[in-house]
């Protein structure tokens, strides 16, 4: 199909937007247990399937197909939570705002209901609603109730955008770099990178892989932080929202001393509600499992497996197949990592509690660093090599050239 054809893009755009529009309108104009909701849920899933089929045919040769398909299924997960799990409704939102003393802003007009329906469809963390996730970072961790004024907020956003652009520039190598080919020859896109033989490793290879991993993490964080800050700056600047509606997207880096805290506090929580609520529906509503260690373990597995699938769809945008992508490996390996953490805590709790605060933190940071240095290459290396093949910049700390 011709990519320049208006009909090709109009069909895709209509299907993608309908997923969000149907979800938002249903939660805004129906009761929490209305029989309309299951029907809309089925319709949304059908639309997403149709969209994925169309996007693979229409955009088969473009990078957009992966991220578009990934976000479409993210929106399906979001719809299932809004419609069937959290049972979100506009009336409950108004009641909550009135209870919290926001009666002046608790506008229940038809127009406000329409605007709210669109906002909620994209409010993945449920900010300023009764369904807000617990792990939304505060503007000031020492003063959780603090909200910056508009000028200070815009200044902070501008600094974050500039900082993110600096990281993107600093942590990438251009194809014209004379050392790039030699550097890339040291990394492998094989799954064996998880269990390499001792003879395969040299000090140079280990250092280069470490630099790739660090730069990949910095770039990923910078891309998310920069995009979020740019959107926040725009919407607050034009007066559409207040700073309180755009809390930080990431927690504090100092909290990254365990895998549980990395994924539960420090990293962005955009997908948290979506993946956990859908796991809850399957495990507790359909399978009727009791709340115990088995259900919690299955919930953890499902959450990370779902995240892996979402990121696999994104990897398709780089031209990677299911066999080539390491997204599922990376996210599913978080489960045994967290299980090991819990086992160590359960068996060595007394000794850990007797340690000094700084020692506990230091050991935690070392553990988290080593774990991610081990698991990240299986996801990162195929992406980097594909970027190089396609003539794109690749993630790498600039001072890494010293090792070439």
N, C-alpha and C positions, 0 to 999 in steps of 0.2 A: 504494500500500500504506500502511496506517495506521502512522504512526511510533510510536504508542503500543502497537502490537500486540507482545506478548512474542515471538511467533513470528518477526516480522520481524527484531528485534534478535538473537534467539538464532541464527538462520541466519547472519547476518553475523558475529557474534562467534565462532561455531564455525569458520567458514571461515578467519577471520583467525588464530585461535589454532592451528588445525591446521597452517598453514604453518610456524609456529615449532616446534610440538610434533613434527611428523614430522621436521623437520630435526634438531632436538636429539637425539631418540631414535635416529635412524639413525646419527649420528656417534658416539654413545655406545656403541651395541651392535653395530656392524658393523665389519668390517675396512676399511682405507682403500680397497682395490680390490674390494670386494664388488660383485657384480652387482645387489645391492639398491639401490645408490646411484643409478644412472641411472634406475631405475624411480621412485624417490622424487622425483627431480628433476623428471621429467615430471609426476608427480602434484601436486607443489607449484605448478608453472606453471599446471596446469589449475585448481587451487583459487584461485589469484590471479585468473585470468581470470573465473572464476565469481563471485568476490567483487566484482570491479570491475563486472560486469554488474548484480549485485544492489544494490550500493551506489548506482549511478546511478539505479536504479528506486525504491529505498526512500527514499533521502535526497536526492532530486533538488532539493528546495527548501531544503536546509540547507548550511551552510558545512563541515560535517564530511566530506562526500563526497570533497573533493579531498585533504586531508591523509591520510585513511584509505586511499584508493587509492594515494597516493604511498608511504606506509609499507609497504603490502602488497607493492608491487613492489620496494622497498628490501630487504624480507625475502627476496624471491625471489632477488635478486642475492646476498644474503648466503648463502642456501642453496646456490646454484650454486658459490660459492667454497668453502664448508665441505665440501660433498659431493664436488665434482668437480675443483676446482683445488688448494686447499691439502690436500685429503684428510685433514681433521682427524679424530683419533680419541682416545678417552679413554686408551687404553693408552700412546699416545705422550705424552700430557700427564703421566701418572704417571711415565713414564721420564724426562722432562725435569725434573720436580720433584725426583726422586731424585738426578739428576745435579747439580742446582743446590744440593744440600744441604738440600732441604725435605722430607726423608724423614718427618719428624714430621707434616707436613700432607698427605703424599701418601696419602690414604685411598682405597683401591680398593674399598670396600664397594659393595654394590648401591645403597644409599641415596645415597651420594656420587656415584655414576655418574648417577643420576636428576637430582640437583640440578645437577650439572655440565652435563647436556644442556640444561637451561633457561637456565643462565647463558651458555653459549656461543652460544645462539641470539640473544641480545641483546648480546653482547660484540663490537660492530662493530669496535673497534680491537684486539681480541684481547689485552687487557691481561693480563699475568702468564701468558702461554702461550708455547710455542715459535713461534707464528705472529704474535706482536705486531708491529705495524707499526713502522717505524724512527722515525717522526716524533712519537712520544708525548712531550709536553713533560715536563721534569723539574720537581719542586717548587721546586728552586733551580738556576738555570742555571749558577751558579758551583760547585755541589756536586751533580753528577748523582745521587749515591747517597743524598742526603738525603731522609728521609721524616718529616714532622711527627708529633708525638704526637697522640693522639686529641683532647685539649682544644684544642690549637692549630689542628688541622684543622677542628674544628667551628666555632671562632671565625672562621676565614677564610671558611668557607662561609657563615656567617651574614652577614658583612660583604659578601660578593659578592651574596647575595640582596637585601640592603637596597640596595646600590649599583645593582643592576639595576632594582629598583622605582623608585629615584630617577630613573634615566635614562628609564624609560618615562614617568614623570610629566613630566619636564622637556622631553622631546623630542616631545610630542604636543600638538595643539591640539584643543580641544573645539568642537563645531559652533556653540556659542553665541558663539564669538569673533567680534567685529565685523569683523575684518580677513580672516577665512578665505575668503570668497567672492572677494574681490579678489586674494588671494594665489593661489588655485587657478586663476584665469583666466589666469595667466601660464604655466602648464605645459600640455603637450600629450601626449596618449596615442598620437600618430602615430609610426610608425617613422621618419618624417622628422627626428625629434629627433636622430638620429645624424648627419645631414648637413643642418643648417639653413642657410638662406641668411643672408648677413651682415645684411640688412635686418630679419630676424626678431628679432635680438638687441638688447636694450638692457642697460645696466648693471644696472638693477633686476631684469630677468628673469634675467640670469646669476647675480646674487647669490642670488635666491630659489631658483633651481634648485640652486645649490650647497648652500644650507641644507637643502633637502629631501633631497639626496643624503647629506649628512653625518648628518642625523638618522636616515635610513633605515638607514645602516650601523651607527650606534650602537644603534638599537632592535633590529636583527637580532642583533647580538652580545650585547646585554643579555638578550634573550629566551632564547637558547641557554645563555648562562652562568648565568642565574638558575635556569632549569629544571634544568640539570645539577647545580648547587650544592645546590639544594633536595633533589634525589634523593640526592646523596652524603651530605648532612647527615643525612637520615632513616635511611638504611641503616647508616651508621657509628654513629649514636647508639643504634640498637637492637641493635647488636652483630652484625649480619648480615655485615658486611664490615669490613675494616681500611682505614685511610687509603691504604695502598699500592695498594689496588684501585681507587682513584678519583683518578688523576693529573689534572693540569689539562687542560681540554678545549681551551684555546687556547694557542698559543705567545706569544712576546713581541712586542708591537707594534713594538718597535725593529727587528725582522727584516723589516718590510714595505717594503724598499727595492728590491724587484724583484717582478714578477708571479710568477716561479718560487718565490720565498720566501714570498710571500703565500699561495699555494695549497698549497705543500709543507711549510711550517713554521708560519707565524703563524696561519692560519685553522684552524678545527676540521678534524680528519682522520677524521670519523665515516664518510664515504662513500668514503674513499680506497681501502681494500682492496677494497671491493665493486665499484667501477667499473673499477679497473685489472685485477683478476684476471679479470673477465669478458671484458675486451678481450684479455687474454693467451690465454685459451682459444680465442677466435675466430681471432686472428692467428697464434699459434704452434702450437696443437694441431690446428686444423681446416685453416687455410690453409697451414700449414707455412712461413711467411715467415721468412727469415733475420733475425737480430738486426742491423738496420742503421738508417739514417736514415729509410727508407721505413716500416719497421715502427714505429719510435718515433713518427713523425709521425702515423700512423694510430691508434696507441695513445692519443696525446694528444687527437686529434679525438674518438675514441670515448668517452674518459673524460668530456670536457666536454659532449659531446652527451647522454650518459646522465644527467649531472647536470642538464642543462637539461630533460630530459623529466621527471625526478623533481620538479623545482621547478615545472614546468608543471602537473603534477597537483595540487600544493599551491595554485597560482594558481586552479585551478578552485574551491577552497573560497571564494575571493573572488567567484566568479561570472564569471570571465573565460573566454572561449573560446580556442581555439588561435590564432585570428587576433588576438585582443586581447592575449593574454599576450606579454610580451617576454622570458620566461625563456630560451627557446632562443637568442634573439639575444644576450642578455647572456653566457651561458656559452660559446657557440660563438665569440664575438668574443675570448675569452681566448686562443684558439689563435693567431690572427695577432699578438696582442700579445706572446705568449711567443716566437713565431717572430722578431718584430722585435728583441726583446731579444737572442736568440741571435745574430742577424745582426750587430747592433752589437758584441756582445762578440767575435765571431769576426773582424770586420774592424778593430776599434779596440782590440784587447786591449792592445797595447803602450802606447798613449796612456792607457788607463784605468789600467793598472798604475802609470804614472808619477804619477798623481794622488794627492793626499793622501787618507788614509782618510776624513776628514770631508767632503771635496769629493765623493768617490764616493757616500757615503751621502746627502748633501744632494741631489745630482742624481737619485739613485734615488728618494728620497721625492717629489721634484717630479714625476718621470715617473709613478710609481704613482698619485699623487693626480690628476694630469691625466687619466690613462687612465680611472680609475673615475668621475671627474666626467663624462667623455664617454659611457661605456657604461652606467652605472647607470640613467639616466633612462628608457631604452627598456623596462626591466623594472619600474622603480619607479612611473613616472607612471600607468600604467593601474590599478595596485593602489590608489594614493592616491585617484584620482578615483572608483573604485568604492566605496572606504570612505566617501567623502564622500556619494555618492549613497545609500548604505545607512544613513546617519546614524551612522557610527562616527567615533571620533577618528582624526585623520590625523597622520603623522609630520612634525614641523616644530620646529626650535629656537625656543624662546619669544622670544628676542631678535630673531628674524626679523620680528616685528611692527613693529619700528622702520622697516622699509623699506616699510610699507604706506601 
